[in-house]
Amino acid sequence: MMSGLINYKGINVKKELYPIIKHIEDVDKYREELGRLSSSWDIFALLGQLGDINIDIGKTKENFLNLTSILLNHLSEQTLKKVTQEMKFKSQVAIDVVIRNLFERTADIGFLATDDDIRAFIKNYVSDYNNESFELKHEIQKRFKEYVAKYSVYFDIVLVNTKGKILVRLNEDEKLEKVDFEFVNEVLNSTQEYVETFKHHDFLSHHEKTLVYSYKVTKTNDPSSENLGVLCLCFKFQDEMKGIFNNLIDPKNKESITILDEQGVVIASSDNVHIPLNSKLPIILNEQYKIISFAGRDYIAKTCKTNGYQGFKGLNWYGHIMIPVEYAFLSNHLETLKVEDNVINAMMGNEQHFSKELQEVFNKSKTIQDNLNRVIWNGNISQSKTNSSNREFSKSLLNEIGITGVKANSSLSNLNQTIISSILKDSEFLSSLAIDIMDRNLYERANDCRWWALTSYFRKALDDMNSISYKQNEINSILKYINDLYTVYTNLLIFDKDGKIIAVSNKDEEYLIGKVLTQEWVNKTLNLEDTSKYCVSKFEKSNLYNNESTYIYCSAIRSLVDEQKINGGIAIVFDSSFQFNAMLDETLPRNNKGEKIDGVFALFTNKDKNIISSTNEEFKVDSFLDLDDKFFNLDNGEKLSEIVEYESKYYAVGVRCSSGYREYKSNIDDYENDVLCFVFIYIGEINNANKIRYKVKDKFALSSKKSLTKNSVDLATFYLGNKFLAVEAKNVISSIGIDKLEESIDMDKNNHFKGMVLYKENLISVLDIRKFINEDITNDGLENIILLQYDEDNIEHCVGILVSSLENISVVEKSSIQHIQSHFLGSGTLIQSLVDIEEEGSSKVAMILDIEKIDDNLTQELS
């Protein structure tokens, strides 16, 4: 045994694969199947001695066993690589999606802590026993409820004074009156823009651990301003993680995805029964994977730290995935689709999916199968020339050997189908992930515009339009403060009831102030029913976004005196070019070096096939995606994946239609705007489709089961391109591989003479008869040479012809052969008759070549 290999149930495997290989379902299935076939070769070797088949069965068995070992090692490595890459991707996405969400929370607390109504409440609050204070508390609770109605990711809002006394909170079921002063002091003394804590908070006594965002409320926005209290936003962490996990988990393989804190303690789990909260797990960052034991069971596991979002990385948490080893490498056989050979061949020419090592396996398998097929064909030719009593037995034995050879190669064909199915599954998964991230992000935009429209200063300022010019700088300042926190916008605008712009957040765009907005969304904004409603522009080019296409989210600004009166609105310009591209880019898979994988790109489109965003420069925003209508007719949440032909290439395309997030685009939301995410995974070039370089034959040259009589004849059949041809078996000397041809280097390439082969010490000319039968195929389609002899007593009357594939040895009745008189094809008369051949329940017409005329008309030209 070679160094570094271990024998696993008769197969030599690499040491590093030994602990894993027994769990890889496809490998074990193929090993057992090929093991049974190995026993068949032994039986055939014994039976071969009874017949006269002249085949070295031992050599054939050795060839297949060596190939089996190579294949199973490679299949193991590729399966392990795919599983571990998918694990890394999922654990990375799990932590990155939650961090992206929590980045929004840091902006929320930063803005809400500066709310003038909250400041006014703290300054004027005396006690619950004071009537005026009681009314103020009722109003601020109403404001908290309004906030949570917009930002439904929070379950409580708590406001305390600088001594830790709870002044007001959203959830009054919690009866605690005072918050731990150490916590309050930490927030008051923080120099950061927020304080993020995940622990047990005494003011949330019914929860073991909660994620809370806190910040000090100060008298003004001046950093040195007096502290008034502390505001806490209590995030629905477990609820949020449930949604993230559901989009990532594949229940088939029993995988569990968790979030770990910096000590490796589970703080969120996709399955609390499987991997309970507070479990301690190893953090696996530097290895591709690790086999670990947990609760008496072995798992393959991987951990990822966050890439962060706009510099925010949160609390040093990790994404972690664990799959029981017995479920980690399940076969996808039940999900395998039947894919056309052209697509398979294109995929096999792409090293991204089909490595050089695997191509070599297929080349070797094809060579073995071709040689075996040729040996069987020659064996049947020999049997057709003998009257031995073993003739029928030998022919049956040859057929059984051929069947076994095809079975030995069937696993390779199954592997190809499995690879394609896996690529389709990946495209579908990635498109689902990206559209979910978009829905989550735009949910925040709908929240932002509605909440900011409730800013008291804006409402008060628009109530007195006569003095609005004096308040412009302050409104600009507030908008800029918001925009600095919420960096996904290029500009925030306030406009009055005539659509005239009053203020902007972007100093570079102050020239817009005083201009009147005439877009359709302005009028819609000024007619919104209540504070729960918002308006979104079409995805279209806008002079508010450098004449590029984007969405503008808007909400009405209502009077402080009369909420039914609308005095203007707020418009927030989403930075769609950067943000959408980032969403798509973050969902695309990377290799082990963190580099994007070539040939994979993603698009957002609407249902009119217009592209909203693209990671591929060839697919421009606002251009048209020319795919079948069925990809665009999906219902909300529906998905589809197929192989498509696009611009002379095959792609696996997965698409999913948006379904909203929480209240956004739900049945309680008026906004309808279906967006689709397409993920393209390049398979291969269409123009490679005719070059089936690695295709392993799924059939062999069987011999007819019909008995030969004095009124019948054996015909040896074969293909030359698409032409089905035949010659009498008695005129066939043998078939040999095209690799035996010694090519002529002096002759014209168009000459039908192609070279010589040495057969039993005789040099035989080899001819190319393609143009004489009017068949136009490339040299790649020629794989065999058939040596023909017109005069059995004279070896000089022997000639070789190039053919594509060897077919059956068929018995036909002489009376069924139809002779053709003066039938010319090309410049020679090579076909003498036609015959309808019936085998295995089907029939097809073969053209029988006139060997004497090939000899007379073509060979003699060489003399």
CORJOCOR-V988077 format. One record per pair of residues at least 12 apart in sequence whose C-alpha atoms are under 10 Angstrom apart, sorted by the first residue. I is the first residue (numbers start at 1). J is the second residue. Records with the same first field share a line. If there is no record, write none. Layout:
I->J  J
This chain:
2->14
3->15
4->16
5->17  18
6->18
7->69
8->21  22  31
9->22  28  31  32  35
10->31  32  35  65  69
11->31  35  65  66  68  69  70  72  73
12->65  66  68  69  70  72  73
13->69  70  72  73  74  76
14->69  73  74  76  77
16->77
17->73  76  77  80
18->73  76
19->291
20->76  77  80  291  300  325  326  328  329
21->72  73  75  76  77  79  80  329
22->76  325  326  329
23->76  324  325  326  327  328  329  330
24->75  76  79  80  325  326  327  328  329  330  331
25->76  79  326  327  328  329  330  331  332  333
26->72  75  76  79  329  330  331  332  333  411  414  415  418
27->71  72  73  74  75  76  79  329  330  331  411
28->72  76
29->331  411
30->68  71  72  408  410  411  412
31->68  69  71  72  411
33->407  408  411
34->64  65  68  404  407  408  409  410  411
35->65  68  408
36->408
37->61  64  65  404  405  407  408
38->60  61  62  64  65  404  408
39->61
40->61  400  401  404
41->57  58  59  60  61  62  64  401  404  405
42->57  58  61
43->57
44->57  58  397  398  400  401  404
45->57  58  61  401
47->393  394  397
48->393  394  397  398
49->394
50->390  393  394
51->388  389  390  391  392  393  394  395  396  397  398
52->379  382  383  388  390  391  393  394  395  397
53->375  376  378  379  380  382  383  390  391  393  394  395  397  398
54->375  376  378  379  382  394
55->372  375  376  378  379  398
56->372  375
57->372  401
60->368  369  371  372  405
61->405
63->364  365  368  369
64->364  365  368  369  405  408  409
65->408
66->364
67->361  362  364  365  368  408  409
68->361  365  408  409  411
70->357  358  360  361
71->357  358  360  361  362  365  411  412
74->355  357  358  361
75->358  415
76->329
78->353  354  355  358
79->328  329  330  331
80->289  328  329
81->288  289
82->329  422
83->289  300  323  328  329
84->288  289  290  300  301  302  328
85->288  289  302  589  590  591  592
86->426  589
87->255  257  288  289  300  301  302  303  304  320  321  322  323  328
88->285  288  289  301  302  303  304  319  320  321  589  590  592
89->248  302  304  319  321  587  588  589  590  591
90->245  247  248  249  257  302  303  304  319  320  321  589
91->245  248  256  257  258  259  301  302  303  304  305  306  318  319  320  321  322
92->302  303  304  305  306  307  318  319  320  321  587
93->244  245  248  304  305  306  307  319  433  586  587
94->241  244  245  247  248  257  258  259  304  305  306  318  319  320  321
95->241  244  257  258  259  260  303  304  305  306  307  308  313  317  318  319  320
96->304  305  306  307  308  309  313  318  319  586  587
97->241  244  306  308  309  433  436  437  440  586  587
98->237  240  241  244  259  306  308  314  319
99->306  307  308  309  312  313  314  315  317
100->306  307  308  309  310  312  313  314  437  440  441
101->153  240  309  437  440  441  444
102->196  211  213  235  237  309  312  313  314
103->308  309  310  311  312  313  314  485  486
104->441  444  485  486  487  488
105->151  153  154  194  196  212  213  233  234  235
106->193  194  195  196  213  214  215  233  312  314  485  486
107->193  194  213  482  483  484  485  486  487
108->151  194  213  214  233  448  482  485  486
109->193  194  195  212  213  214  215  216  231  232  233  485
110->193  194  195  213  214  215  216  217  231  481  482  485  486
111->215  452  478  481  482  483  485  486
112->147  215  217  231  232  233  451  452  455  482
113->159  194  214  215  216  217  218  221  229  230  231  232  233
114->215  216  217  218  219  220  221  231  478  481
115->217  218  220  455  456  457
116->217  219  220  455  456  457
117->136  139  140  143  455  456  457
118->136  137  140  143  144  159  217  218  228  229  231
119->217  218  219  220  228  229
120->136  140  219  228
121->133  136  137  139  140  167  168
122->136  137  159  160  161  167  168  217  218  219  228  229
123->161  219  228  229
124->136
125->137  167
126->167
127->167
128->167  168
136->168
137->167  168  169
138->168
140->159  168  169  170
141->157  158  168  169  170  171  172
142->170
143->170  454
144->156  157  158  168  169  170  171
145->157  169  170  171
146->450  451  454  531  532
147->447  450  451  454
148->170  233  447  451
149->447  451  531  532  663
150->443  444  446  447  448  449  450  451  531  532  533  663  664
151->443  444  446  447  448  450  451  662  663
152->235  236  444  447  662  663
153->233  234  235  236  237  239  240  662
154->211  212  233  234  235  236  237
155->170  171  233  234  235  236  237
156->169  170  171  172  204  212  232  233  234  235  236
157->169  170  171  212  213  214  231  232  233  234  235
158->170  171  179  203  204  214  230  231  232  233  234
159->179  214  216  217  229  230  231  232  233
160->177  178  179  184  216  217  228  229  230  231  232
161->178  179  184  216  217  227  228  229  230  231
162->181  184  185  187  188  216  217  227  228  229  230
163->178  179  180  181  184  185  228  229  230
164->177  178  179  180  181  182  183  184  185  229  230
165->177  178  179  180  181  184  229  230
166->178  179  203  229  230  231
167->229
168->231
169->231  232
171->204
174->203  204  205  206
175->203  204  205
176->202  203  204  205
177->203
178->202  203
179->201  202  203  204
180->201  202  203
183->197  201  202  214  230
184->214  215  216  229  230  231
185->216  230
186->214  215  216
187->213  214  215  216  217  229  230  231  232
188->214  215  216  217  218  227  228  229  230
189->215  216  227
190->215  216
191->223
192->215
193->214  215  216  485
194->213  214  215  216  232
195->212  213  214  215  216  232
196->211  212  213  214  215  232  233  314  315
197->209  210  211  212  213  214  234  314  315
198->210  211  212  213  237  261  267  315
199->211  212  267
200->212
204->234
209->237  238  267
210->234  235  236  237  238  267
211->233  234  235  236  237  238
212->231  232  233  234  235  236  237
213->231  232  233  234  235
214->230  231  232  233  234
215->229  230  231  232  233
216->228  229  230  231  232
217->229  230  231
218->230
221->478  481
237->267  268
238->267  268  269  270
239->268
240->268
241->258  259  268  269  270
242->268  269  270  271
243->270  436  661  662
244->257  270  433  436  437
245->257  258  268  269  270  271
246->270
247->429  432  433  436
248->270  429  430  432  433
249->270  321
252->327  328  330
253->323  324  325  326  327  328  329  330
254->271  274  322  323  324  325  326  327  328
255->270  271  274  299  300  301  321  322  323  324  325  327  328
256->269  270  271  272  274  275  301  320  321  322  323  324
257->269  270  271  275  301  302  303  319  320  321  322  323
258->270  271  272  275  276  277  281  303  318  319  320  321  322
259->277  303  304  317  318  319  320  321
260->277  278  279  280  281  282  283  303  304  305  316  317  318  319  320
261->278  280  281  283  315  316  317  318  319
262->283  305  315  316  317  318
263->280  281  282  283  316  317  318
264->278  279  280  281  282  283  284  303  317  318  320
265->277  278  279  280  281  282  283  317  318
266->278  279  280  281  317  318  319  320
267->279  280  317  318
268->319
269->320  321
270->321
274->294  295
275->294  295  322
279->294
280->294
281->293  294  301  303  320
282->301  302  303  320
283->301  302  303  304  305  318  319  320
284->301  302  303  304  305  318  320  321
285->302  303  304  305  318  320
286->302  303  304
287->301  302  303
288->301  302  303  592
289->301  302  303  321  322
290->302  303  322
291->322  323  324  325
292->322  324  325
293->324
294->322  324
297->324  325  326
298->322  323  324  325  326
299->321  322  323  324  325  326  327  328
300->321  322  323  324  325  326  327  328
301->320  321  322  323  324  325
302->319  320  321  322  323
303->318  319  320  321  322
304->317  318  319  320  321
305->317  318  319  320
306->318  319
307->586
310->487
331->418
332->415  417  418  419  421  422
333->414  415  417  418  421
334->418
335->417  418  421  422  425
336->414  415  416  417  418  419  420  421  422
337->414  417  418  419  420  421  422  424
338->414  416  417  418  420  421
339->416  417  418  420  421  643
340->417  643
341->413  416  417  689  690  692  695
342->650  684  685  686  687  688  689  690  691  692
343->417  420  643  644  645  649  650  651  683  684  685  686  688  689
344->413  416  417  419  420  650  683  684  689  692  694  695
345->416  683  684  685  686  688  689  690  691  692  693  694  695
346->649  650  682  683  684  685  686  687  688  689  690  691  692  693
347->416  419  420  650  651  682  683  684  685  686  688  689
348->362  416  419  683  684  688  692  693  694  695
349->683  684  685  688  689  691  692  693  694
350->682  683  684  685
351->683  684
352->597  598  599  682  683  684
353->416  419  420  423  682  683  684
354->416  419  683
358->412  694
359->693  694
360->694
361->412  694
362->409  412  413  693  694  695  696
363->693  694  695  696
364->694  696
365->408  409  412  694  695  696  697
366->409  693  694  695  696  697
367->694  696  737
368->405  409  696
369->402  405  406  408  409  696  697  698  699  700
370->405  696  697  700  737  783  784  805  806
371->736  737
372->401  402  405  406  700  701
373->398  401  402  405  406  697  699  700  701  702  805  806  807
374->700  701  734  735  736  737  784  805  806  807
375->398  402  701  734  735  736
376->395  397  398  399  401  402  700  701  702  703
377->398  399  402  700  701  702  703  716  717  734  735  806  807  808  809
378->701  716  729  732  733  734  735  736  786  806  809
379->394  395  398  703  734
380->394  395  396  398  399  701  702  703  704  714  716  729  808  809  810
381->395  703  714  715  716  728  729  730  731  732  733  734  735  808  809
382->395  729  730  732  733  734
383->395  703  729
384->703  708  713  714  715  716  728  729  730  809  810  811
385->714  729  730  731  732
387->708
391->707
392->703  704  705  706  707  708
395->702  703  704  705
396->702  703  704  705
398->701  702  703
399->700  701  702  703  704  705
400->702
401->700  702
402->699  700  701  702
403->698  699  700  701  702
404->700
405->697  698  699  700
406->696  697  698  699  700
407->698  699
409->696  697  698
410->696  697  698
412->695  696
413->695  696  697  698
416->695
420->643  652  683
421->641  642  643  652
422->652
423->641  642  643  651  652  653  654  680  681  682  683
424->640  641  642  643  651  652  653  654  679  680  681
425->640  641  642  652  653  654
426->589  641  652  653  654  679  680  681
427->588  600  601  602  640  641  642  651  652  653  654  655  656  678  679  680  681
428->639  640  641  642  652  653  654  655  656  677  678  679  680
429->587  639  641  654  655  656  679
430->584  587  588  589  602  654  655  656  677  678  679  680
431->584  587  588  602  603  604  639  640  641  653  654  655  656  657  658  676  677  678  679  680
432->587  637  638  639  654  655  656  657  658  676  677  678  679
433->583  584  586  587  588  656  677
434->580  583  584  585  586  587  588  602  603  604  656  658  676  677  678  679
435->583  584  587  603  604  637  655  656  657  658  659  660  675  676  677  678
436->583  637  656  657  658  659  660  661  677
437->580  583  584  586  587  658  660  661
438->579  580  583  584  604  658  660  661  675  677
439->658  659  660  661  662  664  665  675
440->660  661  662  664
441->488  579  580  583  661
442->551  553  574  660  661  664  665
443->660  661  662  663  664  665
444->661  664
445->486  488  489  536  551  552  553  554  572  573  574  664
446->532  533  534  535  536  552  553  554  555  572  663  664  665  671
447->532  533  534  553  555  664
448->482  486  534  553  554  555  572
449->492  533  534  535  552  553  554  555  556  557  569  570  571  572
450->530  531  532  533  534  535  553  554  555  556  557  569  570  571
451->531  532  555  557
452->479  482  554  555  556  557  569  570  571  572
453->494  531  534  554  555  556  557  558  568  569  570  571
454->531  555  556  557  558  559  560  570
455->478  557  558  560
456->557  558  559  560
457->471  474  475  478  560
458->471  474  475  478  479  494  557  558  559  560  567  568  569  570
459->556  557  558  559  560  561  563  566  567  568  569
460->557  558  559  560  561  567
461->474  475  559  560  567
462->494  495  496  497  502  557  558  559  560  566  567  568  569
463->557  558  559  560  561  562  565  566  567  568
464->559  567
465->496  567
468->502
469->502  503
471->502  503
472->494  502  503  504  513
473->502  503  504
474->503
475->493  494  502  503  504  505
476->492  493  494  502  503  504  505  506  507  510
477->503  504  505  506  507
478->503  504  505
479->491  492  493  494  503  504  505  506
480->492  503  504  505  506  507
481->505
482->505
483->504  505  506  572
484->505  506
487->574  575  579
488->572  573  574  575  576  578  579
489->505  506  545  552  572  573  574  575  576  579
490->505  506  509  544  545  546  572  573  574  575  576
491->504  505  506  507  508  509  544  545  552  571  572  573  574  575
492->504  505  506  544  552  553  554  570  571  572  573  574
493->505  506  509  510  512  513  544  554  569  570  571  572  573
494->513  554  556  557  568  569  570  571  572
495->513  514  515  516  517  522  556  557  567  568  569  570  571
496->516  517  522  526  556  557  566  567  568  569  570
497->522  523  525  526  556  557  566  567  568  569
498->516  517  518  522  523  526  567  568
499->514  515  516  517  518  519  522  523  525  526  567  568  569
500->512  513  514  515  516  517  518  522  568  569
501->513  514  515  516  517  568  569  570  571
502->514  515  516  568  569  570
503->570
504->570  571  572
505->572
509->544
512->544
517->544
519->537  542
520->536  537  538
521->535  536  537  538  552  553  554  555  571
522->535  536  537  554  555  556  568  569  570  571
523->535  568  569
524->536  537  554  555  556
525->553  554  555  556  557  566  568  569  570  571
526->554  555  556  557  558  565  566  567  568  569
527->555  556  565  566  568
528->554  555  556  557  564  566
529->556  564  566
530->555  556  558  563  564  565  566
531->555  556  557  558  563  564
532->555  556  669
533->554  555  556  669  670  671
534->553  554  555  556  669  670  671
535->552  553  554  555  556  571  670  671
536->551  552  553  554  555  571  572  671  672  673
537->550  551  552  553  554  571  573
538->550  551  552  553  673
539->551  552  576  606  610  611  612  622  673
540->552  612  622
541->622
542->573
544->572  573
545->573  574  575  576  577
548->575  576  577  621  622
549->574  575  576  577  612  613  621  622
550->573  574  575  576  577  580  612  613
551->572  573  574  575  576
552->570  571  572  573  574  575  576
553->570  571  572  573  574
554->569  570  571  572  573
555->568  569  570  571  572
556->568  569  570  571
557->569  570
576->612  613
577->612  613  614  621
578->613
579->613
580->603  604  612  613  614  615
581->602  603  604  612  613  614  615  616
582->613  614  615
583->602  604  613  615
584->601  602  603  604  613  614  615  677  678  679
585->601  602  603  614  615
587->601  602  679
588->600  601  602  615  679
589->601
597->681
598->681  682
599->616  651  680  681  682  683  684
600->615  616  651  652  653  679  680  681  682  683
601->614  615  616  617  619  653  678  679  680  681  682
602->614  615  616  619  653  654  655  677  678  679  680  681
603->615  616  619  620  621  625  655  676  677  678  679  680
604->621  655  656  657  675  676  677  678  679
605->621  622  623  624  625  632  657  674  675  676  677  678
606->625  632  657  658  673  674  675  676  677
607->629  631  632  633  634  657  673  674  675  676
608->624  625  629  632  633  674  675
609->622  623  624  625  626  627  628  629  631  632  675  676
610->622  623  624  625  626
611->623  624  625  675  676  677
612->624  675  676  677
613->677
614->677  678  679
615->679
616->680
626->646
627->644  645  646
628->644
631->653  654  655  656  657  676  678
632->655  656  657  674  675  676
633->657  676
634->655  656  657  658  674  676
635->656  657  658  659  674
636->656  657  658  659  660  665  674  675  676
637->656  657  658  659  660  674  676
638->655  656  657  658  659  676
639->654  655  656  657  658  676  677  678
640->653  654  655  656  657  678
641->653  654  655  656  678  679  680
642->654  655
643->680  681  682  683
644->680  682  683
645->683  684  685  686
646->682  685  686
647->685  686
648->684  685  686  687  688
649->682  683  684  685  686  687  688
650->680  681  682  683  684  685  686  687
651->679  680  681  682  683  684  685  686
652->679  680  681  682  683  684
653->678  679  680  681  682
654->677  678  679  680  681
655->676  677  678  679  680
656->675  676  677  678  679
657->674  675  676  677  678
658->673  674  675  676  677
659->673  674  675  676
660->672  673  674  675
690->777  778  780  781
691->778  779  780  781
692->780  781
693->780  781
697->805
699->807
700->805  806  807  808
701->716  717  718  805  806  807  808  809  810
702->806  807  808  809  810  839
703->715  716  807  808  809  810  811  839
704->808  809  810  811  812  838  839  840
705->809  810  811  839  840
706->810  811  812  839
707->810  811  812
708->810  811  812  813
709->811  812  813  814
710->813  814
711->812  813  814  815
712->810  811  812  813  814  815  816
713->728  729  730  810  811  812  813  814  815  817
714->726  727  728  729  730  809  810  811  812  813  814
715->727  728  729  730  731  732  808  809  810  811  812  835  837  846  848
716->728  729  730  731  732  806  807  808  809  810  811  848
717->729  805  806  807  808  809  810  837  846  847  848
718->784  786  803  804  805  806  807  808  809  846
719->781  782  802  803  804  805  806  807  846
720->768  769  770  773  775  776  777  781  782  783  784  801  802  803  804  805  806
721->770  775  776  777  778  779  781  782  803  804  805
722->775  776  777  781  804
723->770  773  774  775  803  804  845  846  847
724->805  807  844  845  846  847  848
725->773  803  806  807  831  834  835  845  846  847  848  849
726->807  808  809  810  831  833  834  835  845  846  847  848  849  850
727->788  809  831  846  847  848  849  850  851
728->788  809  810  811  848  849  850  851
729->788  809  810  811
730->788  789  790  792
731->787  788  789  790  791  792  798  851
732->786  787  788  789  790  792  798  799  800  851
733->759  786  787  788  789  790  792  798  799  800
734->759  785  786  787  788  789  800
735->784  785  786  787  788  800  801  802  803  806
736->757  759  783  784  785  786  787  800  802
737->782  783  784  785  786  802
738->757  782  783  784  785  786  802  803  804
739->757  783  784  785
740->756  757  758  759  784  785
741->754  755  756  757  758  764  765  766  784  785  800  802
742->754  755  756  757  758  765  766
743->755  756  757  766
744->756  766
750->768  771
751->767  768  769
752->766  767  768  769  770  771  772  801  858  859  861  862
753->765  766  767  768  769  800  801  858  859  861  862
754->766  767  768  800  801  802
755->767  768  800
756->799  800
757->785  787  799  800
759->787
762->795  796  798
763->795  796  798  799
764->787  788  795  796  797  798  799  800
765->787  796  798  799  800  801  859  862
766->785  786  787  798  799  800  801  802  859
767->785  799  800  801  802  803  854  858  859
768->782  785  800  801  802  803  858
769->801  802  803  826  828  830  854  858
770->801  802  803  826
771->825  826  827  828
772->824  825  826  827  828  829  830  831  854
773->824  825  826  827  828  829  830  831  847  849
774->825  826  827
775->826
777->804
779->802  804
780->804
781->802  803  804  805
782->802  803  804  805
783->802  803  804  805  806
784->800  801  802  803  804  805  806
785->799  800  801  802  803  804  805  806
786->799  800  801  802  803  806
787->799  800  801  802
788->800  801  851  852  854  855
789->851  852  855
790->850  851  852  853  854  855
791->851  852
796->855
797->851  852  855  856  859
798->851  852  855  859
799->851  854  855  858  859
800->855  859
801->854
808->837  839
809->839
810->837  838  839
811->837  838  839
812->835  836  837  838
813->835  836  837
814->835
815->835
816->834  835  836  837
817->832  833  834  835  836  837  846  847  848
818->832  833  834  835  836  847  848
819->831  832  833  834  835  848
820->832  833  834
821->833
827->857
828->853  854  857  858
829->849  850  853  854  857
830->847  848  849  850  851  852  853  854  855  857  858
831->847  848  849  850  851  853  854
832->847  848  849  850  851  853
833->846  847  848  849  850
834->846  847  848  849
835->847  848
